Amino acid sequence: MEPNGLAESFQARFGPRIRATRIDEIRSNLGIYSYPVIWFEIDREILHEAVAHLITFQFPHLATISGRDLGGELELCYHFSIGYGQRRGEQSVNFRFTVPKADPKVRSICDLIPGALTAEREKIEFLGVEFEGIPDSRNIFLPYDMEGHPWRKDAAGVKGTWLE
């Protein structure tokens, strides 16, 4: 599907819950090849539904979930590719949204894309995001007794006897 058609499909399906849409074109070093990058700024409540809608076009490859601390809220961005591995057929589709630090809850997409588990668990540990419906929320990167979330700007630093 063409990038504009994909973007229009999301706008028609979700209306004002898609806050902004942008389509960029990334060109190769020699300018011979380019691919589209579609950015959707969404309400966090529609993430699961938006990923389900993306799956209706083609099962996407989840590259990663990036996250950062903006001060009073956390920003998450889910980076997908459709047409992954197809010569000159790949498109990047990204869903970006914020959650307040006081209520950092997001519905897990693991029931739709099981491979999201590791990336969601990373965001639990490093940013303190709570994923509703995640099948396994145990730490995989940080010690279980570590307090705080190191990617948060208000983190107090590493403490604990495991450092000694």
C-alpha positions as CSV (number, residue, x, y, z in Angstrom):
1,M,0.0,0.0,0.0
2,E,1.2,3.5,-0.8
3,P,2.2,5.6,2.3
4,N,-0.5,8.2,1.7
5,G,-3.2,5.5,1.5
6,L,-1.9,3.9,4.7
7,A,-2.0,7.2,6.5
8,E,-5.5,8.0,5.2
9,S,-6.7,4.6,6.4
10,F,-5.5,5.3,9.9
11,Q,-7.1,8.8,9.8
12,A,-10.4,7.4,8.6
13,R,-10.3,4.6,11.3
14,F,-9.2,6.7,14.3
15,G,-10.1,10.3,13.4
16,P,-9.0,12.8,16.0
17,R,-7.3,10.1,18.2
18,I,-4.5,10.4,15.6
19,R,-3.1,13.7,16.7
20,A,-0.7,14.2,13.8
21,T,0.7,12.3,10.8
22,R,3.9,12.9,8.9
23,I,5.4,11.1,6.0
24,D,9.1,11.4,5.4
25,E,11.2,9.9,2.6
26,I,14.6,8.5,3.5
27,R,17.1,8.3,0.6
28,S,20.1,6.0,0.3
29,N,23.6,7.4,0.2
30,L,23.6,7.5,-3.6
31,G,20.0,8.7,-3.9
32,I,19.1,5.7,-6.0
33,Y,16.6,4.2,-3.5
34,S,14.2,5.7,-1.0
35,Y,11.7,4.4,1.4
36,P,8.8,6.1,3.3
37,V,8.7,6.6,7.0
38,I,5.2,7.2,8.4
39,W,4.9,8.9,11.8
40,F,1.6,8.8,13.7
41,E,1.3,10.8,16.9
42,I,-1.6,9.0,18.7
43,D,-3.5,8.8,22.0
44,R,-2.1,6.0,24.1
45,E,-5.5,4.4,24.4
46,I,-5.5,3.4,20.7
47,L,-2.1,1.8,20.5
48,H,-3.4,-1.8,20.7
49,E,-6.1,-1.0,18.2
50,A,-3.7,0.8,15.9
51,V,-1.3,-2.1,15.8
52,A,-4.2,-4.5,15.1
53,H,-5.2,-2.2,12.2
54,L,-1.6,-2.3,10.9
55,I,-1.7,-6.1,11.0
56,T,-4.6,-6.0,8.5
57,F,-2.3,-4.7,5.8
58,Q,0.6,-7.0,6.5
59,F,2.1,-8.6,9.7
60,P,4.6,-6.0,10.7
61,H,8.2,-6.4,12.0
62,L,8.6,-4.7,15.3
63,A,12.1,-3.2,15.2
64,T,12.1,-1.7,18.7
65,I,10.2,0.5,21.2
66,S,12.1,3.6,22.0
67,G,11.3,5.7,25.1
68,R,12.4,8.9,26.8
69,D,11.7,11.0,29.8
70,L,10.2,14.4,28.9
71,G,10.0,15.6,32.5
72,G,6.4,15.2,33.6
73,E,5.6,12.5,31.1
74,L,7.2,9.6,29.3
75,E,7.3,9.3,25.5
76,L,7.1,5.9,23.8
77,C,7.5,5.2,20.1
78,Y,6.8,1.8,18.5
79,H,8.9,1.4,15.4
80,F,7.5,-1.1,12.8
81,S,8.3,-2.1,9.3
82,I,5.9,-3.5,6.7
83,G,7.2,-5.0,3.6
84,Y,10.2,-6.1,5.6
85,G,12.8,-7.8,3.5
86,Q,11.1,-7.0,0.2
87,R,13.4,-5.3,-2.2
88,R,12.4,-1.7,-2.4
89,G,9.1,-2.5,-0.7
90,E,9.7,-1.7,2.9
91,Q,7.9,1.1,4.8
92,S,8.6,2.3,8.3
93,V,5.5,2.9,10.4
94,N,5.9,4.6,13.8
95,F,3.4,5.2,16.6
96,R,4.4,7.8,19.1
97,F,2.5,8.9,22.3
98,T,3.1,10.1,25.8
99,V,2.0,8.8,29.2
100,P,2.0,10.8,32.4
101,K,4.6,9.7,35.0
102,A,1.8,9.7,37.5
103,D,-0.1,7.1,35.4
104,P,2.4,5.3,33.1
105,K,0.0,2.6,31.9
106,V,-0.2,1.2,28.4
107,R,-1.9,-1.8,27.0
108,S,0.6,-4.5,26.0
109,I,0.7,-5.6,22.4
110,C,2.2,-9.0,23.2
111,D,-1.1,-10.7,22.3
112,L,-0.8,-9.3,18.8
113,I,3.0,-9.4,18.4
114,P,4.6,-11.8,20.9
115,G,8.1,-10.5,20.0
116,A,7.2,-7.2,21.7
117,L,7.7,-8.9,25.1
118,T,11.4,-8.1,25.5
119,A,11.1,-4.5,24.4
120,E,8.1,-3.9,26.7
121,R,9.9,-5.5,29.6
122,E,12.9,-3.2,29.0
123,K,10.6,-0.2,29.2
124,I,9.2,-1.5,32.5
125,E,12.7,-1.7,34.0
126,F,14.3,1.4,32.6
127,L,11.3,3.9,32.4
128,G,8.8,2.4,34.9
129,V,6.0,2.0,32.3
130,E,3.3,-0.5,33.3
131,F,2.0,-2.7,30.5
132,E,-1.5,-4.0,31.1
133,G,-1.9,-7.6,30.0
134,I,1.9,-8.3,29.5
135,P,2.4,-12.1,30.0
136,D,5.7,-11.7,31.9
137,S,6.9,-8.6,33.6
138,R,10.0,-9.9,35.4
139,N,13.3,-8.1,35.0
140,I,15.6,-9.3,32.3
141,F,18.2,-6.5,32.3
142,L,18.5,-5.1,35.8
143,P,18.8,-6.8,39.2
144,Y,15.4,-7.6,40.8
145,D,16.3,-5.6,43.9
146,M,17.3,-2.5,42.1
147,E,15.1,0.5,42.9
148,G,14.2,3.2,40.4
149,H,14.3,3.4,36.7
150,P,17.7,4.6,35.2
151,W,16.3,6.3,32.1
152,R,14.2,8.7,34.1
153,K,15.6,12.1,34.6
154,D,14.4,12.0,38.3
155,A,16.2,8.8,39.0
156,A,18.4,9.0,42.1
157,G,21.1,6.8,40.9
158,V,22.1,3.2,41.5
159,K,21.8,1.9,45.1
160,G,22.0,-1.5,46.7
161,T,24.4,-4.1,48.1
162,W,24.7,-5.8,44.7
163,L,27.1,-3.1,43.7
164,E,29.6,-3.8,46.5
